[in-house]
Amino acid sequence: MSRDCGNKRTSASMDKPAVPSASGDPTPGSALRRHWWVCGLLLVTMIAITQPAQAHTRSQSFSSWSWQDTEVTGRFTIDARRATLLYADVPAGSAAATQSLPMRLADHLAGTVQLRQGDTVCRTIADPIPRPAAAGWLAVDLQFACPLSLSDQSAQLHIDALFRYAATHLHIAQIGQDAGQIERVLTPEHSTLTLGANATPRVVGLGEFVWLGATHVASGWDHIAFLAALLLLITGWRARLWTVTGFTIGHSITLALVVSGLLLPDGRTVEALIGFSVLYAALDAARQRGDLRHHAIRLWLIALAGIGLGSWLSGLSALAPGVWLACLLLSLRLGPAGTSTPAATTSGPLIATAFGLIHGAGFAGALLDLAISSDSLWRMLLGFNLGVELGQIGIVLVLAAAGAGLQRGWTRLRPQTAAHWPATLALCGLAGLGSHWFLLRALGG
């Protein structure tokens, strides 16, 4: 793509619009391409969201707690990729540097999770114990014993999680007890909760979930890159609003399926396809603008097929063969350069909705390890997606303002190329980012 991105079309035949057929389609071939596109889109989505759960790019951890008399037990879970941050402050060559990741996490929790009853620190019954977890996840069990029964005196539970390693890290804690439930979103500023006699049974407020959704989408660079590519693909604010809403609808469907217990997303596949979504949206926008020639598209298809087949045969692929095939089928939709049809306006919301399922699947997979009630999950679904929608609108406004400023600046410097080059350069950058994320994650990086 690098040689062709930004080249103007020189062939007169490429500038001619496709001749409509009697059915109203530009050509039978274009209709066939749309059928391949729909099939590939559905296949990508189904493969991505119907396998064992792992994680998303958001820095989050989870825990569930219960107590009986003087004893408190809990399970802390986090995705393994995020847990590697625990090595960031470990001196090279030290004993901690050679620890396995589960043991490193257990040692970290031993020093950072504390339960106090009044002025007394509750003792640990046993050292934190790593436990089996879903693929890509780590789980550690913790046990404490307090001097008095929690029915008589409450205790303060402090969870440091990974706050010292990631400023935007969030920890979602749930305390289950017959008398009620306490659910909290913990942050570096609010990392302590109360359990026991004086604890007020409550659920996390809707506003906290709204904030969680807004910060979730705003902190994900792959989310932002995908939205930027969609903005370049779709023109007109009404169409863009529908496109952004489609992205939220995709999140909503994924989380609703998790609430009903019908969905177990595979994290490695999800993360790779998030990168692919950025690449695909950028290529589609470049195609609509006429920045991709026929042979560039053919080279992309050959490269995709070759990398997929080669990595699978060599055992380097983190993706199943069907995922590579689905990506290839979807890429067949990238037809001749500059074919701008009414379908281009409607493709943005459809692409955003379908890939929104994938972008939301990682967060949904994380929710599966958080044992909270169905009622709470529905409240989380509503608040989280409302926050995502508000966050996306804010991101779109910022991106649009930045794009307008860049366009004005370029117009002053190079007015003869202002209509073409700023967007073209942005698409090249987005395609490069998408390629990097997709290949790095697809090849097990």
C-alpha positions as CSV (number, residue, x, y, z in Angstrom):
1,M,0.0,0.0,0.0
2,S,2.9,2.3,0.7
3,R,3.7,3.0,-2.9
4,D,0.1,3.6,-3.9
5,C,-1.3,5.5,-0.9
6,G,-1.6,9.0,-2.1
7,N,-1.1,8.4,-5.9
8,K,-3.7,9.9,-8.1
9,R,-5.5,7.8,-10.6
10,T,-4.0,8.2,-14.1
11,S,-6.1,5.8,-16.1
12,A,-9.2,7.2,-17.7
13,S,-10.9,3.9,-17.3
14,M,-10.5,4.1,-13.5
15,D,-12.2,7.5,-13.4
16,K,-15.4,6.2,-15.1
17,P,-18.2,5.2,-12.8
18,A,-19.5,1.6,-13.1
19,V,-22.4,1.1,-15.4
20,P,-25.5,0.2,-13.6
21,S,-27.2,-3.1,-14.4
22,A,-30.9,-3.6,-14.8
23,S,-31.2,-4.6,-11.2
24,G,-29.8,-1.3,-10.0
25,D,-26.4,-2.7,-9.0
26,P,-23.4,-1.1,-10.7
27,T,-22.3,-4.4,-12.1
28,P,-22.9,-8.1,-11.4
29,G,-19.3,-8.3,-10.1
30,S,-19.9,-5.5,-7.6
31,A,-23.0,-7.3,-6.3
32,L,-20.9,-10.4,-5.9
33,R,-18.3,-8.5,-4.0
34,R,-20.9,-7.2,-1.6
35,H,-22.1,-10.7,-1.0
36,W,-18.6,-11.8,-0.2
37,W,-18.2,-8.8,2.1
38,V,-21.4,-9.6,4.0
39,C,-20.4,-13.3,4.4
40,G,-16.9,-12.3,5.5
41,L,-18.2,-9.7,7.9
42,L,-20.5,-12.2,9.6
43,L,-17.9,-14.9,9.7
44,V,-15.3,-12.6,11.2
45,T,-17.8,-11.5,13.9
46,M,-19.0,-15.0,14.7
47,I,-15.5,-16.5,15.0
48,A,-14.3,-13.6,17.1
49,I,-17.0,-13.8,19.8
50,T,-17.7,-17.5,20.2
51,Q,-14.6,-18.9,22.0
52,P,-13.0,-18.9,25.4
53,A,-12.6,-15.5,27.1
54,Q,-9.4,-13.5,27.5
55,A,-9.0,-9.8,27.7
56,H,-9.1,-6.4,26.1
57,T,-6.6,-3.5,26.0
58,R,-8.1,-1.6,28.9
59,S,-6.1,-1.9,32.1
60,Q,-8.5,-3.5,34.5
61,S,-8.5,-6.1,37.3
62,F,-11.3,-7.8,39.2
63,S,-12.0,-9.4,42.5
64,S,-14.8,-11.2,44.3
65,W,-15.0,-11.5,48.1
66,S,-17.1,-13.2,50.8
67,W,-16.9,-13.6,54.6
68,Q,-18.0,-15.9,57.3
69,D,-17.6,-15.2,61.0
70,T,-14.0,-13.9,61.3
71,E,-12.7,-15.3,58.0
72,V,-12.6,-13.4,54.6
73,T,-11.8,-15.1,51.3
74,G,-11.3,-13.5,47.9
75,R,-10.2,-14.2,44.4
76,F,-8.2,-11.6,42.4
77,T,-8.2,-11.9,38.6
78,I,-6.4,-10.0,35.9
79,D,-5.4,-10.7,32.3
80,A,-1.8,-12.0,32.0
81,R,-0.7,-9.3,29.5
82,R,-1.5,-6.5,32.0
83,A,0.1,-8.4,34.8
84,T,3.5,-8.2,33.1
85,L,3.6,-4.6,34.3
86,L,4.6,-6.1,37.7
87,Y,8.1,-6.6,36.3
88,A,8.5,-2.9,35.5
89,D,10.2,-2.0,38.8
90,V,12.0,-5.3,39.4
91,P,15.8,-5.0,39.3
92,A,17.4,-7.1,36.5
93,G,19.0,-10.2,37.9
94,S,17.0,-10.2,41.1
95,A,15.1,-13.2,42.4
96,A,11.8,-11.5,41.6
97,A,12.9,-11.0,38.0
98,T,13.0,-14.8,37.5
99,Q,9.7,-15.5,39.2
100,S,6.9,-16.9,37.1
101,L,4.1,-14.4,36.4
102,P,1.5,-16.1,38.6
103,M,4.0,-16.1,41.6
104,R,5.0,-12.5,40.9
105,L,1.3,-11.6,41.0
106,A,0.8,-13.6,44.2
107,D,3.7,-11.8,45.9
108,H,2.5,-8.4,44.7
109,L,-1.0,-9.1,46.2
110,A,0.6,-10.3,49.5
111,G,2.1,-6.9,50.0
112,T,-0.6,-4.7,48.6
113,V,-4.0,-6.2,49.7
114,Q,-4.7,-5.5,53.3
115,L,-7.7,-6.1,55.6
116,R,-8.0,-4.1,58.8
117,Q,-10.5,-4.3,61.6
118,G,-10.2,-1.1,63.6
119,D,-6.6,-0.5,64.3
120,T,-5.7,-4.2,63.9
121,V,-4.4,-5.7,60.7
122,C,-6.2,-9.0,60.0
123,R,-3.7,-11.8,59.6
124,T,-3.4,-13.9,56.4
125,I,-4.4,-17.5,56.9
126,A,-2.1,-18.6,54.1
127,D,0.1,-17.0,51.5
128,P,-1.8,-15.9,48.3
129,I,-2.2,-19.0,46.1
130,P,-2.3,-18.9,42.2
131,R,-5.3,-20.8,40.9
132,P,-6.2,-22.1,37.4
133,A,-8.0,-19.5,35.3
134,A,-9.3,-19.0,31.8
135,A,-6.8,-18.8,29.0
136,G,-4.9,-15.6,29.2
137,W,-6.0,-14.8,32.7
138,L,-4.4,-15.1,36.1
139,A,-6.3,-15.8,39.3
140,V,-5.0,-15.7,42.9
141,D,-6.9,-16.7,46.1
142,L,-6.5,-14.7,49.3
143,Q,-7.6,-15.6,52.9
144,F,-7.7,-13.4,56.0
145,A,-8.7,-13.9,59.6
146,C,-9.8,-11.0,61.8
147,P,-9.9,-10.8,65.6
148,L,-13.7,-10.3,65.7
149,S,-16.6,-11.6,63.7
150,L,-17.5,-9.3,60.8
151,S,-21.1,-9.6,62.0
152,D,-20.0,-7.6,65.1
153,Q,-17.4,-5.3,63.6
154,S,-16.8,-4.3,60.0
155,A,-13.4,-4.3,58.3
156,Q,-11.7,-2.1,55.8
157,L,-10.4,-3.9,52.7
158,H,-7.6,-2.0,50.8
159,I,-6.7,-3.2,47.3
160,D,-3.8,-1.5,45.5
161,A,-4.2,-3.6,42.4
162,L,-2.0,-2.2,39.6
163,F,-2.6,1.5,40.4
164,R,1.1,2.2,40.9
165,Y,1.9,0.8,37.5
166,A,-0.9,2.3,35.4
167,A,-2.5,5.7,36.2
168,T,-5.8,4.8,34.4
169,H,-6.0,1.3,35.9
170,L,-9.5,0.3,37.3
171,H,-10.3,-2.4,39.8
172,I,-13.9,-3.8,40.0
173,A,-14.6,-5.4,43.3
174,Q,-17.7,-7.4,44.4
175,I,-18.5,-8.5,47.9
176,G,-21.2,-11.2,48.1
177,Q,-23.0,-12.0,51.4
178,D,-26.4,-13.2,52.3
179,A,-27.3,-9.9,53.8
180,G,-26.6,-8.0,50.6
181,Q,-23.9,-7.1,48.0
182,I,-21.4,-4.3,47.8
183,E,-20.0,-3.6,44.3
184,R,-17.4,-0.9,43.8
185,V,-15.2,0.5,41.0
186,L,-11.9,1.2,42.7
187,T,-9.4,3.8,41.5
188,P,-6.1,5.1,42.8
189,E,-8.0,7.8,44.7
190,H,-10.6,5.4,46.1
191,S,-9.0,2.0,46.8
192,T,-10.7,1.0,50.0
193,L,-14.1,-0.5,50.7
194,T,-16.0,-1.7,53.8
195,L,-17.4,-5.1,54.5
196,G,-19.2,-6.6,57.5
197,A,-21.6,-5.3,60.1
198,N,-21.4,-1.6,59.3
199,A,-21.1,-1.9,55.5
200,T,-23.9,-0.4,53.6
201,P,-25.2,-2.9,51.1
202,R,-25.2,-1.0,47.8
203,V,-24.5,-1.4,44.1
204,V,-22.3,0.7,42.0
205,G,-24.2,3.8,40.8
206,L,-25.1,4.3,37.2
207,G,-22.9,7.3,37.0
208,E,-19.8,5.2,37.9
209,F,-20.5,2.9,35.0
210,V,-21.0,5.9,32.7
211,W,-17.6,7.2,33.7
212,L,-16.1,3.7,33.3
213,G,-17.5,3.5,29.7
214,A,-16.3,7.0,28.8
215,T,-12.8,6.4,30.1
216,H,-12.7,2.9,28.6
217,V,-13.1,4.2,25.0
218,A,-11.0,7.3,25.6
219,S,-8.0,5.3,26.9
220,G,-7.9,2.8,24.0
221,W,-5.7,4.0,21.1
222,D,-7.1,1.3,18.9
223,H,-10.7,2.5,19.6
224,I,-9.6,6.1,18.7
225,A,-7.8,5.0,15.5
226,F,-10.8,3.1,14.4
227,L,-13.1,6.1,14.9
228,A,-10.6,8.3,13.0
229,A,-10.7,5.9,10.1
230,L,-14.5,5.9,10.1
231,L,-14.6,9.7,10.1
232,L,-12.5,9.6,6.9
233,L,-14.7,7.0,5.4
234,I,-18.0,8.8,6.0
235,T,-18.8,12.4,5.3
236,G,-21.7,14.4,6.7
237,W,-22.4,14.8,10.4
238,R,-25.7,12.9,10.4
239,A,-24.0,9.8,8.8
240,R,-21.1,10.1,11.2
241,L,-23.4,10.2,14.2
242,W,-25.1,7.0,13.0
243,T,-21.7,5.4,12.5
244,V,-20.6,6.3,16.0
245,T,-23.9,5.0,17.4
246,G,-23.5,1.8,15.4
247,F,-20.2,1.3,17.2
248,T,-22.0,1.6,20.6
249,I,-24.7,-0.8,19.4
250,G,-22.0,-3.4,18.7
251,H,-20.8,-3.0,22.3
252,S,-24.3,-3.3,23.6
253,I,-25.1,-6.5,21.7
254,T,-21.9,-8.1,23.0
255,L,-22.5,-7.2,26.6
256,A,-26.1,-8.3,26.4
257,L,-25.1,-11.7,25.2
258,V,-22.6,-11.9,28.1
259,V,-25.4,-11.1,30.5
260,S,-27.5,-13.9,29.1
261,G,-24.6,-16.3,29.3
262,L,-24.5,-17.0,25.5
263,L,-21.1,-15.5,24.7
264,L,-17.5,-16.4,25.5
265,P,-15.1,-14.2,23.5
266,D,-11.6,-15.4,22.7
267,G,-9.2,-12.6,23.7
268,R,-6.3,-13.2,21.3
269,T,-8.7,-13.3,18.3
270,V,-10.5,-10.2,19.6
271,E,-7.4,-8.2,20.0
272,A,-6.0,-9.2,16.6
273,L,-9.3,-8.3,14.9
274,I,-9.4,-4.9,16.6
275,G,-6.2,-4.2,14.8
276,F,-7.7,-5.6,11.6
277,S,-10.7,-3.3,12.0
278,V,-8.5,-0.2,12.0
279,L,-6.6,-1.5,8.9
280,Y,-9.8,-2.4,7.1
281,A,-11.6,0.9,7.8
282,A,-8.5,2.9,6.6
283,L,-8.2,0.8,3.4
284,D,-11.9,1.2,2.7
285,A,-11.7,5.0,3.1
286,A,-8.6,5.1,0.8
287,R,-10.6,3.0,-1.7
288,Q,-13.5,5.4,-1.6
289,R,-11.1,8.4,-2.1
290,G,-9.4,6.7,-5.1
291,D,-6.1,6.3,-3.3
292,L,-5.8,2.6,-3.9
293,R,-5.1,1.1,-7.3
294,H,-6.2,-2.3,-8.5
295,H,-2.8,-3.9,-8.1
296,A,-2.4,-2.5,-4.6
297,I,-5.6,-4.2,-3.6
298,R,-4.4,-7.5,-5.2
299,L,-1.0,-7.2,-3.4
300,W,-2.8,-6.7,-0.1
301,L,-5.0,-9.8,-0.7
302,I,-2.0,-11.9,-1.7
303,A,0.0,-10.7,1.4
304,L,-2.9,-11.4,3.7
305,A,-3.4,-14.9,2.4
306,G,0.4,-15.6,2.4
307,I,0.9,-14.4,5.9
308,G,-2.1,-16.3,7.2
309,L,-1.1,-19.6,5.5
310,G,2.6,-19.2,6.3
311,S,2.0,-18.4,10.0
312,W,-0.5,-21.3,10.4
313,L,1.8,-23.8,8.7
314,S,4.8,-22.7,10.8
315,G,2.9,-22.7,14.1
316,L,3.4,-19.0,14.6
317,S,-0.2,-17.9,14.2
318,A,-2.3,-17.1,17.3
319,L,-5.4,-17.2,15.1
320,A,-7.3,-20.2,13.8
321,P,-7.3,-20.7,10.0
322,G,-10.9,-19.7,9.9
323,V,-10.1,-16.3,11.2
324,W,-7.6,-15.7,8.4
325,L,-10.1,-16.9,5.9
326,A,-12.7,-14.6,7.3
327,C,-10.4,-11.6,7.1
328,L,-9.6,-12.5,3.5
329,L,-13.3,-12.8,2.6
330,L,-14.0,-9.5,4.1
331,S,-11.1,-7.9,2.2
332,L,-12.5,-9.1,-1.1
333,R,-15.1,-6.3,-0.6
334,L,-12.3,-3.8,-1.4
335,G,-13.1,-3.4,-5.1
336,P,-11.9,-1.0,-7.8
337,A,-10.4,2.3,-6.7
338,G,-12.7,5.3,-6.5
339,T,-16.0,3.4,-6.9
340,S,-18.2,5.7,-4.9
341,T,-21.7,4.3,-4.6
342,P,-24.7,5.0,-2.3
343,A,-23.6,1.9,-0.4
344,A,-20.4,3.8,0.7
345,T,-22.5,6.0,2.9
346,T,-24.3,3.1,4.6
347,S,-21.3,0.9,4.9
348,G,-19.8,3.0,7.7
349,P,-22.6,2.3,10.3
350,L,-22.6,-1.4,9.3
351,I,-18.9,-1.7,9.6
352,A,-18.9,0.2,12.9
353,T,-21.7,-2.0,14.3
354,A,-20.0,-5.3,13.2
355,F,-16.6,-4.3,14.4
356,G,-18.2,-2.8,17.6
357,L,-19.1,-6.3,18.5
358,I,-15.4,-7.2,18.4
359,H,-14.2,-4.1,20.2
360,G,-16.7,-4.7,23.0
361,A,-16.0,-8.5,23.2
362,G,-12.8,-8.1,25.2
363,F,-14.5,-6.0,27.9
364,A,-17.4,-8.5,27.9
365,G,-14.9,-11.4,28.3
366,A,-13.5,-9.7,31.4
367,L,-17.0,-9.3,32.9
368,L,-17.4,-13.1,32.8
369,D,-14.8,-13.4,35.5
370,L,-16.7,-10.9,37.7
371,A,-19.4,-12.8,39.6
372,I,-22.1,-10.2,40.0
373,S,-25.8,-10.4,39.8
374,S,-27.7,-10.2,36.5
375,D,-29.5,-7.1,37.7
376,S,-26.1,-5.4,38.2
377,L,-24.9,-6.5,34.8
378,W,-27.9,-4.9,33.1
379,R,-27.2,-1.7,35.0
380,M,-23.5,-1.9,34.0
381,L,-24.6,-2.5,30.4
382,L,-26.7,0.6,30.3
383,G,-24.3,2.9,32.1
384,F,-21.2,1.6,30.3
385,N,-22.6,2.0,26.8
386,L,-24.0,5.4,27.6
387,G,-20.5,6.3,28.7
388,V,-19.0,4.8,25.5
389,E,-21.4,6.9,23.4
390,L,-20.6,10.1,25.2
391,G,-16.9,9.3,25.1
392,Q,-17.1,8.6,21.4
393,I,-18.9,11.8,20.7
394,G,-16.2,13.7,22.5
395,I,-13.5,11.9,20.6
396,V,-15.2,12.6,17.3
397,L,-15.5,16.3,18.1
398,V,-11.8,16.5,19.0
399,L,-10.7,14.5,15.9
400,A,-12.9,16.7,13.7
401,A,-11.5,19.9,15.2
402,A,-7.9,18.6,14.8
403,G,-8.6,17.6,11.2
404,A,-10.1,20.9,10.4
405,G,-7.1,22.7,11.8
406,L,-4.7,20.5,9.9
407,Q,-6.7,21.1,6.7
408,R,-6.6,24.9,7.2
409,G,-2.9,24.9,7.9
410,W,-2.2,22.7,4.8
411,T,-4.3,24.9,2.7
412,R,-2.2,28.0,3.6
413,L,1.0,26.2,2.9
414,R,0.1,24.0,-0.2
415,P,-3.3,25.1,-1.5
416,Q,-3.0,23.1,-4.7
417,T,-2.8,19.8,-2.7
418,A,-5.1,20.6,0.2
419,A,-8.0,18.6,-1.1
420,H,-6.0,15.4,-1.2
421,W,-2.9,15.0,0.9
422,P,-4.0,15.6,4.5
423,A,-6.6,12.9,4.5
424,T,-4.3,10.6,2.5
425,L,-1.4,10.9,4.9
426,A,-3.8,10.3,7.8
427,L,-5.1,7.1,6.1
428,C,-1.6,5.9,5.5
429,G,-0.7,6.4,9.2
430,L,-3.9,4.6,10.3
431,A,-3.3,1.7,7.9
432,G,0.2,1.4,9.3
433,L,-1.1,1.3,12.9
434,G,-3.8,-1.2,12.0
435,S,-1.2,-3.4,10.2
436,H,1.1,-3.3,13.2
437,W,-1.6,-4.2,15.8
438,F,-3.1,-6.9,13.6
439,L,0.1,-8.7,12.7
440,L,1.7,-8.3,16.1
441,R,-1.4,-9.8,17.8
442,A,-2.1,-12.4,15.1
443,L,1.4,-13.8,15.3
444,G,1.3,-14.1,19.0
445,G,3.1,-10.9,19.9
